Structures are given as structure tokens and as C-alpha cells.
Amino acid sequence: RALGAFLSANYKYKDKYIFMVGAKAEGTSKFSAESRWGIFPTASVAWRISGEEFLKDVKFINDIRLRSSWGQSGNQPDGKYLYYNKYESEANMSYINLIGVRPTGVELTSLRWETIEQTNVGFDMLLYNGRINVIFDYYVKTTHDLYLKDTEIPTTSGFSKLNINDGEMQNRGAEI
């Protein structure tokens, strides 16, 4: 089961300065009560340079815009109810003619949202009545608390693999 809500506010001043803030709240039953909810904020600004007086008389420019944004989003694991200890019983696990019970998984109450944080800076340029359209973006995307499935652990615990949040990964690049 999952539940989410998104709230955002936008403001535009003189059709040149554009601001947006927002937040998303997400909840899922895949996490224990301590980590069930994630709040993921976002914000962006843009400056429509083509709306400024010094570019009003330049006819071949239809639109030029500088923009920047920052935001977070969350990922959840694909398994269900990973925070519960699970047990199984079988007749072939008997001891003194009694059926045995053994754990089949580790209680994972420390699992939390994998958080993706991204910052973008870019510009858009529309020239010659839309015949030339240039879009440039530079981004930095960092994933915090990576969800690592089936991470090997010492078998002295009785298990050989465990799902954990650990590590960070960063991607960066440019797009034209």
C-alpha cells in the first residue's frame, strides 16, 4: 500500500521572473513505522531574458530563458514487508520428532527511502520563429542511501545475503 500527496506554488512576475516551490510526501507499507514516510522538496527559478527591454527590438529572438532547479525524489524497495521476521516450518526440520521452525529472513527495520537529489542549470533559446530551438542542461544527480539488494554478509549470522541502504552515487553531465 502506498499514499502520496504533492503541493506546489508558482509565481510569475512581469512574465520574466518565474519561481516554483513544492514538496511531495510519500508513504509506503514496505518500510517499518520509523521510515514509512518520506518528504521530498523541490524548487526552481527561471529568468526570461527575452522579456527584458534590451532585447525587445531583436526580431530573430523569440525566447531566451535561463533556469535552475533543485529537487529530491524517493525510491522504495521492490520487496514487501521486509521489516518483518519471517519463519517457516517443515517436517524435515524435525528434532526429537517435533517439527522445527526456522527464520527465513532478517528483520529489516533500518531500511529507509533511497533519496535522489538533482540540481539542473540550463537555458532555452528559440530563434527565427521557431526554426532553431536550442536547449542546454547541466545536471548533478546524487543518490543517497542506495538500496542494495542481496548484499553478501558473513554466514555466521545464519544468512548469506541482506538488503541494506548504504552508499552514495553521483552522476553529472550536460545535454544539448
MDAnalysis code that builds the backbone (N, CA, C; Angstrom):
import MDAnalysis as mda
import numpy as np

u = mda.Universe.empty(528, n_residues=176, atom_resindex=np.repeat(np.arange(176), 3), trajectory=True)
u.add_TopologyAttr("name", ["N", "CA", "C"] * 176)
u.add_TopologyAttr("resid", np.arange(1, 177))
u.add_TopologyAttr("resname", ["ARG", "ALA", "LEU", "GLY", "ALA", "PHE", "LEU", "SER", "ALA", "ASN", "TYR", "LYS", "TYR", "LYS", "ASP", "LYS", "TYR", "ILE", "PHE", "MET", "VAL", "GLY", "ALA", "LYS", "ALA", "GLU", "GLY", "THR", "SER", "LYS", "PHE", "SER", "ALA", "GLU", "SER", "ARG", "TRP", "GLY", "ILE", "PHE", "PRO", "THR", "ALA", "SER", "VAL", "ALA", "TRP", "ARG", "ILE", "SER", "GLY", "GLU", "GLU", "PHE", "LEU", "LYS", "ASP", "VAL", "LYS", "PHE", "ILE", "ASN", "ASP", "ILE", "ARG", "LEU", "ARG", "SER", "SER", "TRP", "GLY", "GLN", "SER", "GLY", "ASN", "GLN", "PRO", "ASP", "GLY", "LYS", "TYR", "LEU", "TYR", "TYR", "ASN", "LYS", "TYR", "GLU", "SER", "GLU", "ALA", "ASN", "MET", "SER", "TYR", "ILE", "ASN", "LEU", "ILE", "GLY", "VAL", "ARG", "PRO", "THR", "GLY", "VAL", "GLU", "LEU", "THR", "SER", "LEU", "ARG", "TRP", "GLU", "THR", "ILE", "GLU", "GLN", "THR", "ASN", "VAL", "GLY", "PHE", "ASP", "MET", "LEU", "LEU", "TYR", "ASN", "GLY", "ARG", "ILE", "ASN", "VAL", "ILE", "PHE", "ASP", "TYR", "TYR", "VAL", "LYS", "THR", "THR", "HIS", "ASP", "LEU", "TYR", "LEU", "LYS", "ASP", "THR", "GLU", "ILE", "PRO", "THR", "THR", "SER", "GLY", "PHE", "SER", "LYS", "LEU", "ASN", "ILE", "ASN", "ASP", "GLY", "GLU", "MET", "GLN", "ASN", "ARG", "GLY", "ALA", "GLU", "ILE"])
u.atoms.positions = np.array([
    [0.831, -1.173, 0.000],
    [0.000, 0.000, 0.000],
    [0.880, 1.241, 0.000],
    [0.432, 2.244, -0.718],
    [1.194, 3.490, -0.812],
    [0.224, 4.659, -0.844],
    [0.704, 5.786, -0.362],
    [-0.084, 7.011, -0.342],
    [0.861, 8.167, -0.601],
    [0.433, 9.124, -1.413],
    [1.277, 10.277, -1.703],
    [0.456, 11.529, -1.900],
    [1.092, 12.668, -1.654],
    [0.450, 13.967, -1.868],
    [1.514, 14.936, -2.358],
    [1.119, 15.840, -3.258],
    [2.046, 16.813, -3.830],
    [1.451, 18.196, -3.673],
    [2.271, 19.138, -3.255],
    [1.849, 20.519, -3.094],
    [2.874, 21.411, -3.777],
    [2.407, 22.357, -4.595],
    [3.345, 23.273, -5.247],
    [2.723, 24.658, -5.343],
    [3.611, 25.640, -5.434],
    [3.195, 27.032, -5.602],
    [4.068, 27.653, -6.688],
    [3.433, 28.393, -7.581],
    [4.130, 29.052, -8.685],
    [3.867, 30.544, -8.613],
    [4.885, 31.325, -8.994],
    [4.724, 32.772, -9.044],
    [5.474, 33.290, -10.267],
    [4.791, 34.134, -11.035],
    [5.401, 34.727, -12.220],
    [5.262, 36.239, -12.097],
    [6.389, 36.952, -12.239],
    [6.392, 38.407, -12.131],
    [6.764, 39.011, -13.485],
    [5.851, 39.809, -14.029],
    [6.052, 40.511, -15.310],
    [6.403, 39.565, -16.463],
    [5.980, 38.340, -16.381],
    [6.246, 37.340, -17.408],
    [7.742, 37.178, -17.685],
    [8.587, 37.549, -16.702],
    [10.035, 37.446, -16.859],
    [10.685, 36.626, -15.755],
    [10.174, 36.719, -14.564],
    [10.776, 36.041, -13.416],
    [9.789, 34.996, -12.897],
    [10.225, 33.751, -12.893],
    [9.324, 32.639, -12.584],
    [9.917, 31.846, -11.411],
    [9.087, 31.585, -10.412],
    [9.508, 30.868, -9.214],
    [8.536, 29.719, -8.946],
    [9.077, 28.604, -8.475],
    [8.238, 27.466, -8.104],
    [8.862, 26.776, -6.897],
    [8.025, 26.420, -5.923],
    [8.440, 25.585, -4.796],
    [7.399, 24.485, -4.645],
    [7.840, 23.360, -4.160],
    [6.909, 22.254, -3.987],
    [7.465, 21.204, -3.050],
    [6.617, 20.284, -2.699],
    [7.030, 19.154, -1.856],
    [6.093, 17.985, -2.123],
    [6.663, 16.806, -2.037],
    [5.878, 15.590, -2.178],
    [6.078, 14.764, -0.923],
    [4.991, 14.293, -0.359],
    [5.037, 13.384, 0.789],
    [4.596, 12.019, 0.294],
    [5.408, 11.017, 0.577],
    [5.083, 9.657, 0.149],
    [5.167, 8.724, 1.345],
    [4.217, 7.820, 1.406],
    [4.226, 6.798, 2.445],
    [4.019, 5.435, 1.821],
    [4.655, 4.423, 2.406],
    [4.518, 3.071, 1.890],
    [4.582, 2.067, 3.032],
    [3.872, 0.980, 2.868],
    [3.888, -0.079, 3.878],
    [5.093, -0.994, 3.718],
    [5.982, -0.697, 2.767],
    [7.179, -1.515, 2.574],
    [8.246, -1.228, 3.626],
    [8.094, -0.126, 4.370],
    [9.050, 0.237, 5.406],
    [8.408, 0.092, 6.778],
    [9.261, -0.004, 7.801],
    [8.757, -0.030, 9.176],
    [8.217, 1.359, 9.523],
    [7.557, 1.471, 10.651],
    [6.924, 2.739, 11.057],
    [7.931, 3.875, 11.167],
    [9.182, 3.590, 11.508],
    [10.199, 4.634, 11.673],
    [10.569, 5.309, 10.342],
    [10.424, 4.597, 9.248],
    [10.863, 5.118, 7.942],
    [9.754, 5.142, 6.904],
    [8.531, 4.994, 7.330],
    [7.422, 4.827, 6.394],
    [7.208, 6.044, 5.496],
    [7.420, 7.236, 6.007],
    [7.137, 8.459, 5.249],
    [8.412, 9.132, 4.774],
    [8.356, 9.676, 3.569],
    [9.441, 10.479, 3.016],
    [8.888, 11.807, 2.526],
    [9.597, 12.886, 2.807],
    [9.229, 14.229, 2.330],
    [10.308, 14.656, 1.345],
    [9.889, 15.038, 0.133],
    [10.828, 15.342, -0.934],
    [10.527, 16.736, -1.508],
    [11.340, 17.744, -1.146],
    [11.106, 19.119, -1.596],
    [11.678, 19.387, -2.995],
    [11.233, 20.473, -3.594],
    [11.722, 20.899, -4.902],
    [11.581, 22.422, -5.028],
    [12.432, 23.025, -5.842],
    [12.362, 24.472, -6.082],
    [12.996, 24.776, -7.441],
    [12.499, 25.812, -8.089],
    [13.103, 26.226, -9.362],
    [12.885, 27.720, -9.581],
    [13.790, 28.293, -10.363],
    [13.688, 29.697, -10.768],
    [14.019, 29.775, -12.256],
    [13.443, 30.762, -12.922],
    [13.747, 30.990, -14.337],
    [13.697, 32.486, -14.611],
    [14.547, 32.925, -15.524],
    [14.573, 34.326, -15.955],
    [14.396, 34.328, -17.461],
    [13.291, 34.902, -17.886],
    [13.014, 35.026, -19.316],
    [13.700, 36.282, -19.824],
    [14.923, 36.120, -20.298],
    [15.747, 37.254, -20.732],
    [15.111, 37.960, -21.920],
    [14.441, 37.220, -22.768],
    [13.828, 37.816, -23.962],
    [12.707, 38.791, -23.600],
    [12.239, 38.771, -22.380],
    [11.222, 39.729, -21.951],
    [11.791, 41.050, -21.468],
    [13.107, 41.158, -21.394],
    [13.748, 42.389, -20.927],
    [13.766, 43.446, -22.042],
    [13.803, 44.683, -21.635],
    [13.762, 45.809, -22.579],
    [14.923, 45.802, -23.578],
    [16.112, 45.401, -23.138],
    [17.276, 45.456, -24.029],
    [17.210, 44.427, -25.161],
    [16.256, 43.481, -25.123],
    [16.096, 42.517, -26.215],
    [14.768, 42.659, -26.959],
    [13.966, 43.649, -26.621],
    [12.653, 43.805, -27.246],
    [12.737, 44.034, -28.753],
    [13.763, 44.731, -29.213],
    [13.864, 45.072, -30.633],
    [14.633, 44.043, -31.460],
    [15.121, 42.995, -30.841],
    [15.849, 41.958, -31.573],
    [14.808, 40.976, -32.104],
    [14.550, 41.027, -33.401],
    [13.430, 40.308, -34.012],
    [13.665, 38.805, -34.180],
    [14.912, 38.362, -34.376],
    [15.136, 36.937, -34.621],
    [15.069, 36.097, -33.339],
    [15.046, 36.751, -32.167],
    [14.941, 36.025, -30.896],
    [13.475, 35.951, -30.487],
    [12.952, 34.737, -30.393],
    [11.578, 34.551, -29.919],
    [11.525, 34.356, -28.412],
    [12.494, 33.611, -27.882],
    [12.502, 33.366, -26.442],
    [13.902, 32.920, -26.018],
    [14.411, 33.503, -24.939],
    [15.638, 33.055, -24.287],
    [15.344, 33.007, -22.796],
    [15.688, 31.885, -22.204],
    [15.357, 31.684, -20.795],
    [16.521, 30.993, -20.085],
    [16.942, 31.522, -18.946],
    [17.891, 30.863, -18.054],
    [17.079, 30.230, -16.933],
    [17.462, 29.027, -16.520],
    [16.687, 28.368, -15.467],
    [17.593, 27.520, -14.593],
    [17.120, 27.306, -13.380],
    [17.831, 26.481, -12.423],
    [16.799, 25.777, -11.556],
    [17.107, 24.529, -11.185],
    [16.173, 23.798, -10.329],
    [16.933, 22.857, -9.405],
    [16.294, 22.543, -8.305],
    [16.820, 21.582, -7.339],
    [15.635, 20.799, -6.806],
    [15.836, 19.514, -6.593],
    [14.736, 18.734, -6.052],
    [15.183, 17.372, -5.581],
    [14.291, 16.735, -4.854],
    [14.525, 15.388, -4.352],
    [13.344, 14.505, -4.727],
    [13.628, 13.216, -4.887],
    [12.578, 12.219, -5.067],
    [13.025, 10.961, -4.334],
    [12.107, 10.029, -4.161],
    [12.434, 8.840, -3.391],
    [12.122, 7.557, -4.121],
    [12.923, 6.538, -3.840],
    [12.682, 5.190, -4.355],
    [12.466, 4.257, -3.172],
    [11.627, 3.266, -3.375],
    [11.359, 2.266, -2.355],
    [11.771, 0.895, -2.865],
    [12.023, -0.057, -1.966],
    [12.431, -1.390, -2.422],
    [11.291, -2.114, -3.115],
    [11.640, -3.158, -3.870],
    [10.618, -3.895, -4.595],
    [9.972, -4.996, -3.754],
    [10.605, -5.398, -2.662],
    [10.027, -6.441, -1.804],
    [8.922, -5.900, -0.913],
    [8.138, -6.800, -0.347],
    [7.046, -6.397, 0.540],
    [7.336, -6.835, 1.964],
    [6.995, -6.006, 2.910],
    [7.071, -6.321, 4.342],
    [8.447, -6.836, 4.744],
    [9.486, -6.177, 4.261],
    [10.850, -6.595, 4.561],
    [11.224, -6.348, 6.019],
    [10.440, -5.557, 6.721],
    [10.758, -5.240, 8.109],
    [10.249, -6.293, 9.092],
    [9.581, -7.318, 8.601],
    [9.119, -8.413, 9.466],
    [10.118, -9.569, 9.449],
    [10.270, -10.212, 10.611],
    [10.950, -11.509, 10.641],
    [9.989, -12.528, 10.069],
    [10.455, -13.383, 9.211],
    [9.604, -14.426, 8.641],
    [10.155, -15.783, 9.054],
    [9.245, -16.713, 9.286],
    [9.632, -18.053, 9.730],
    [8.932, -19.089, 8.872],
    [9.520, -20.277, 8.834],
    [8.886, -21.391, 8.141],
    [9.057, -22.657, 8.986],
    [8.149, -23.570, 8.793],
    [8.263, -24.860, 9.488],
    [8.104, -25.966, 8.458],
    [8.846, -27.018, 8.661],
    [8.789, -28.168, 7.760],
    [8.992, -29.441, 8.567],
    [8.413, -30.519, 8.086],
    [8.554, -31.812, 8.762],
    [9.992, -32.304, 8.710],
    [10.725, -31.990, 7.653],
    [12.102, -32.474, 7.557],
    [13.077, -31.658, 8.412],
    [12.580, -30.673, 9.159],
    [13.403, -29.933, 10.101],
    [13.076, -30.394, 11.533],
    [12.731, -31.642, 11.678],
    [12.284, -32.114, 12.991],
    [13.466, -32.418, 13.904],
    [13.182, -32.344, 15.187],
    [14.148, -32.656, 16.224],
    [13.390, -33.381, 17.332],
    [13.765, -34.520, 17.672],
    [13.097, -35.384, 18.652],
    [11.615, -35.549, 18.284],
    [11.376, -35.781, 17.009],
    [10.025, -35.978, 16.463],
    [9.120, -34.756, 16.625],
    [9.697, -33.577, 16.787],
    [8.922, -32.328, 16.817],
    [9.281, -31.522, 15.572],
    [8.296, -30.881, 14.988],
    [8.539, -30.077, 13.780],
    [9.327, -28.833, 14.178],
    [10.342, -28.552, 13.404],
    [11.184, -27.390, 13.686],
    [10.700, -26.135, 12.965],
    [11.090, -25.010, 13.496],
    [10.779, -23.695, 12.912],
    [12.096, -22.949, 12.764],
    [12.271, -22.288, 11.616],
    [13.495, -21.520, 11.413],
    [13.165, -20.190, 10.749],
    [13.984, -19.172, 11.002],
    [13.766, -17.883, 10.336],
    [14.189, -17.973, 8.868],
    [13.432, -17.295, 8.004],
    [13.770, -17.275, 6.569],
    [14.281, -15.908, 6.135],
    [14.270, -14.953, 7.037],
    [14.747, -13.620, 6.710],
    [15.086, -12.850, 7.965],
    [15.794, -11.752, 7.788],
    [16.194, -10.890, 8.889],
    [15.234, -9.711, 8.959],
    [14.886, -9.297, 10.146],
    [14.026, -8.132, 10.331],
    [14.792, -6.890, 9.877],
    [14.262, -6.185, 8.879],
    [14.964, -5.042, 8.272],
    [14.288, -3.728, 8.643],
    [14.273, -3.390, 9.924],
    [13.628, -2.137, 10.352],
    [14.464, -0.907, 10.011],
    [15.740, -1.088, 9.634],
    [16.589, 0.065, 9.330],
    [16.502, 0.497, 7.865],
    [15.737, -0.203, 7.020],
    [15.586, 0.228, 5.624],
    [14.890, 1.582, 5.576],
    [15.304, 2.435, 4.675],
    [14.707, 3.768, 4.523],
    [14.656, 4.120, 3.031],
    [14.050, 5.257, 2.740],
    [13.916, 5.711, 1.359],
    [15.297, 5.939, 0.740],
    [15.461, 5.500, -0.488],
    [16.607, 5.881, -1.300],
    [16.249, 7.263, -1.849],
    [17.082, 8.266, -1.580],
    [16.759, 9.643, -1.957],
    [17.631, 10.102, -3.112],
    [16.983, 10.564, -4.172],
    [17.681, 11.085, -5.347],
    [17.577, 12.606, -5.299],
    [18.722, 13.262, -5.287],
    [18.781, 14.726, -5.247],
    [19.391, 15.206, -6.560],
    [18.723, 16.139, -7.228],
    [19.220, 16.593, -8.524],
    [19.183, 18.109, -8.607],
    [20.260, 18.660, -9.181],
    [20.362, 20.091, -9.458],
    [20.577, 20.255, -10.958],
    [19.814, 21.151, -11.575],
    [19.933, 21.432, -13.009],
    [20.141, 22.931, -13.202],
    [20.975, 23.263, -14.160],
    [21.137, 24.639, -14.617],
    [21.081, 24.564, -16.139],
    [20.323, 25.466, -16.750],
    [20.226, 25.387, -18.200],
    [19.673, 26.640, -18.828],
    [19.601, 26.596, -20.149],
    [18.958, 27.688, -20.878],
    [18.223, 27.131, -22.084],
    [17.197, 27.866, -22.489],
    [16.401, 27.543, -23.681],
    [16.473, 28.747, -24.604],
    [16.608, 28.488, -25.891],
    [16.668, 29.570, -26.858],
    [15.834, 29.177, -28.076],
    [14.899, 30.019, -28.441],
    [14.041, 29.811, -29.603],
    [14.278, 30.984, -30.547],
    [14.737, 30.671, -31.758],
    [15.138, 31.716, -32.705],
    [14.423, 31.549, -34.045],
    [14.330, 32.640, -34.798],
    [13.805, 32.652, -36.166],
    [12.444, 31.963, -36.260],
    [11.506, 32.450, -35.481],
    [10.124, 31.956, -35.461],
    [10.031, 30.443, -35.252],
    [10.884, 29.942, -34.379],
    [10.824, 28.535, -34.017],
    [11.604, 27.602, -34.924],
    [12.306, 28.128, -35.914],
    [13.070, 27.257, -36.808],
    [14.327, 26.711, -36.135],
    [14.858, 27.433, -35.167],
    [16.019, 26.972, -34.404],
    [15.629, 26.951, -32.931],
    [15.814, 25.793, -32.322],
    [15.487, 25.620, -30.916],
    [16.700, 24.976, -30.236],
    [17.304, 25.673, -29.283],
    [18.482, 25.170, -28.580],
    [18.126, 25.031, -27.109],
    [18.385, 23.845, -26.578],
    [18.159, 23.596, -25.155],
    [19.454, 23.018, -24.600],
    [19.953, 23.604, -23.516],
    [21.162, 23.125, -22.861],
    [20.870, 22.906, -21.384],
    [21.346, 21.787, -20.857],
    [21.191, 21.473, -19.441],
    [22.492, 20.920, -18.899],
    [22.866, 21.362, -17.702],
    [23.942, 20.739, -16.939],
    [23.298, 20.236, -15.658],
    [23.571, 18.989, -15.299],
    [22.920, 18.416, -14.121],
    [23.922, 17.686, -13.241],
    [23.593, 17.642, -11.961],
    [24.301, 16.829, -10.979],
    [23.226, 16.053, -10.234],
    [23.307, 14.731, -10.315],
    [22.309, 13.855, -9.703],
    [23.021, 12.960, -8.690],
    [22.617, 13.060, -7.429],
    [23.238, 12.277, -6.365],
    [22.178, 11.399, -5.721],
    [22.467, 10.112, -5.632],
    [21.568, 9.172, -4.968],
    [22.153, 8.863, -3.595],
    [21.389, 9.186, -2.552],
    [21.795, 8.939, -1.167],
    [21.099, 7.675, -0.656],
    [21.730, 6.982, 0.278],
    [21.155, 5.779, 0.887],
    [20.747, 4.759, -0.179],
    [21.676, 4.431, -1.050],
    [21.408, 3.463, -2.114],
    [20.799, 2.190, -1.542],
    [19.774, 1.691, -2.201],
    [19.155, 0.429, -1.796],
    [19.915, -0.688, -2.484],
    [20.617, -1.481, -1.696],
    [21.428, -2.568, -2.229],
    [20.772, -3.893, -1.871],
    [20.310, -4.581, -2.876],
    [19.599, -5.839, -2.680],
    [20.593, -7.000, -2.663],
    [20.368, -7.950, -1.781],
    [21.171, -9.168, -1.680],
    [22.657, -8.879, -1.469],
    [22.971, -7.980, -0.549],
    [24.354, -7.696, -0.187],
    [24.891, -8.856, 0.644],
    [26.046, -9.359, 0.274],
    [26.604, -10.502, 0.988],
    [27.072, -10.103, 2.376],
    [26.757, -10.957, 3.362],
    [27.162, -10.754, 4.750],
    [27.788, -12.051, 5.257],
    [28.520, -11.998, 6.379],
    [29.099, -13.236, 6.921],
    [28.001, -14.249, 7.257],
    [28.233, -15.487, 6.903],
    [27.215, -16.526, 7.118],
    [27.092, -16.938, 8.575],
    [27.934, -16.409, 9.448],
    [27.813, -16.728, 10.878],
    [26.507, -16.212, 11.457],
    [25.836, -15.293, 10.753],
    [24.539, -14.796, 11.202],
    [23.421, -15.795, 10.901],
    [23.730, -16.790, 10.079],
    [22.705, -17.735, 9.650],
    [22.141, -17.379, 8.281],
    [22.550, -16.264, 7.757],
    [22.101, -15.798, 6.441],
    [23.320, -15.404, 5.629],
    [23.190, -15.431, 4.317],
    [24.323, -15.066, 3.467],
    [24.116, -13.736, 2.745],
    [22.876, -13.255, 2.697],
    [22.572, -12.009, 1.982],
    [21.594, -11.176, 2.783],
    [21.662, -9.851, 2.563],
    [20.822, -8.906, 3.299],
    [20.548, -7.696, 2.414],
    [19.363, -7.127, 2.495],
    [19.037, -5.885, 1.787],
    [19.341, -4.725, 2.720],
    [20.119, -3.728, 2.234],
    [20.517, -2.605, 3.085],
    [20.487, -1.301, 2.299],
    [20.500, -0.188, 3.041],
    [20.754, 1.128, 2.466],
    [22.196, 1.476, 2.792],
    [23.007, 1.679, 1.777],
    [24.394, 2.022, 2.026],
    [24.971, 2.643, 0.762],
    [25.736, 3.690, 0.941],
    [26.458, 4.242, -0.188],
    [25.784, 5.430, -0.831],
    [26.504, 5.979, -1.776],
    [26.074, 7.169, -2.497],
    [26.628, 7.063, -3.906],
    [25.882, 7.565, -4.862],
    [26.332, 7.551, -6.254],
    [26.020, 8.908, -6.869],
    [26.967, 9.435, -7.641],
    [26.744, 10.737, -8.266],
    [26.942, 10.627, -9.779],
    [25.996, 11.184, -10.519],
    [26.095, 11.312, -11.970],
    [26.072, 12.794, -12.291],
    [26.822, 13.173, -13.278],
    [26.777, 14.570, -13.732],
    [26.984, 14.587, -15.236],
    [26.444, 15.597, -15.844],
    [26.606, 15.653, -17.288],
    [25.931, 16.850, -17.886],
    [26.035, 16.933, -19.188],
    [25.433, 18.012, -19.951],
    [24.614, 17.406, -21.076],
    [23.526, 18.072, -21.402],
    [22.667, 17.651, -22.509],
    [22.413, 18.845, -23.408],
    [22.497, 18.595, -24.703],
    [22.214, 19.661, -25.674],
    [21.120, 19.148, -26.598],
])
